[in-house]
């Protein structure tokens, strides 16, 4: 199982919700004890490498879920590196 979640990597932009505690900065903190692999890629190339590594990790025994946190701006980026 691959879990994808999103966050703004830039803390100045990210909304700071009350009650989230340290999870607002490290989205995977609450999952780290339950997933086999986690990553927060910082570029499209890094995302491709992380997706490949997470697939390999999750498919090897012992099996387990993997998680990736995608930066909001990374989701809007094109291959050329500019946003739409």
C-alpha positions, 0 to 999 in steps of 0.5 A: 500500500502506498500512502500519498499525503501533501504539505507545504514544505515551506513553514512560512506558507504552511497553515499552523493548525492548533492541535496538530503538534509536531505533525504540522512540520513532520507529516510522517511522524504519526505514521513512522512506527507503522510504515516500512518506508517514508520520504518527503521528496524535494524535487520531481526527480527526487519524487521519481526516485522515492516512488521507485524506492517505496515500491521496491521496499513495499514489495519486499518481504516483510511486506508493509505500507509505504508513505510519501509526503508531496510538497504542494508546490511540487504537485503543481510543478511541470517537468521543466520546473515551472508551475502552471 
